[in-house]
Amino acid sequence: MENRLLLKNGRVWDNQLQQWVKRDVRIEGGRIQQVDAELSVSPGESVAVLDLNGNILTPGFVDPHVHFRSPGLEYKETIATGSQSAAKGGYTAVVCMPNTKPALDTAELMEWIKEQGEQAGFCRVFAYGAITAAQKGQELTDFASLKSAGAVGFTDDGVGIQSGGMMREAMRRAAHLGLPIVTHSEDETLSGSGCMNESEVARRLGLSGIPGVAESSQVARDVVLAADTGAHLHICHISDRLSIEAVRFGKTIGVRVTAEVTPHHLLLTDEQITGADANFKVNPPLRSAADRKACIQGLLDGTIDMIATDHAPHSDEEKQRSFAAAPFGFVGLELAFPLLYTHFVRTGQLSIERLLDLLSAAPAAAFGLPVGELRPGGLADLTVLDLNRLKQVDPAEFLTLGKNTPFVGQELYGWPILTIMDGRVTWQETAHKEVQG
């Protein structure tokens, strides 16, 4: 018998009424069957009923930028642990980056990732194919076969495509296939061996810097190449104010360019780096207060289209190295919503409706994923949020293998308490019980 589920007493956003309304949701066969003010179970009907107690019910979150580290780096994360972490954070779909070992540069590896995600069963696991073989920037991969195997776009995330000619040809091929080119924008002749933002802070700490222009110069180049080729260009983890201006310019001249920003680039700056804690080391680096302000403004005015975590788990040993020697990145899936809700919605900078759109419908639409909606007939991928719950960030509670985060100890409001994917509960706070079965 198919799984049947009735969600009672949830609060759902009504676009027509432009307000939150109480609704019950009936789920069957992995899809939403009904959404109504009052739904009940017939006598003898086998349906599990969950009382949401007036909490927010929203489309499941979609993260277009995660590192699940498989194949080859499973000591940092596996598809299963990453998927569990995603479910706990309210995510029902993620897109994996291909900078694994080996890189996701063949159809066989793409199919393997899909199979691993389905076996784990905690969230929908999509993936990008590498732009170049082994991400070495020398030879383009077989885009057509990667698309046939399930790739939702192409990227060499972790490294920038240094050759403009190669990027132009990659865009031509991607445009022909109707898939986006997803860029980690970094001119290595400018970033060099830098480990943090090039600034007075870096000079004071004696650390080598990465200038913002290392990012923005490639963003500007690729916006022009996208205009030339007609490709959909997606900018990963935008962090520099000139990068945002380049995206803004591209949109004004009709380029199909989208951009994502991370919670950490919205919330942190290089001024918080002491050089003693490599949990603040990320690429692109935490930048200046002016860059952070530009990221916030770009999000508010629509220049930036969505929020992505760039979830990048590392082992404790790796992050305990010196700031210069430690790897870039930190985890984000389990903290994204409470961080953003606490610092942007509760402070009045962003509406809850807009935040939820940035985390679900916007990334789903940009990448053509069949998720990000709450409607009859749609996939039953849903998240329940307790906006009043206050909890301190404790890495010991994370489900991801990575405990590396700069947000340790922060007290945050608004935590996911129930995640449903394909009509199945994939994560649930123990406080929320089944009331009828």
Secondary structure, 3 states (H helix, E strand, C coil): CCCEEEEEEEEEEECCCCEEEEEEEEEECCEEEEEECCCCCCCCCCCEEEECCCCEEEECEEEEEECCCCCCCCCCCCHHHHHHHHHHCCEEEEEECCCCCCCCCCHHHHHHHHHHHHHHCCCEEEECECCEHHHCCCCECCHHHHHHCCCCCECCCCCCCCCHHHHHHHHHHHHHHCCCEEECCCCHHHHCCCCEECCHHHHHHCCCEECCHHHHHHHHHHHHHHHHHCCCEEECCCCCHHHHHHHHHHHHCCCCEEEEECHHHHHCCHHHCCCCCHHHCCCCCCCCHHHHHHHHHHHHCCCCCEECCCECCCCHHHHCCCCCCCCCCCCCCCCHHHHHHHHHHCCCCCCHHHHHHHHCHHHHHHCCCCCCCCCCCCECCEEEEEEEEEEECCHHHCCCCCCCCCCCCCEEEEEEEEEEECCEEEEECCCCCEEEC
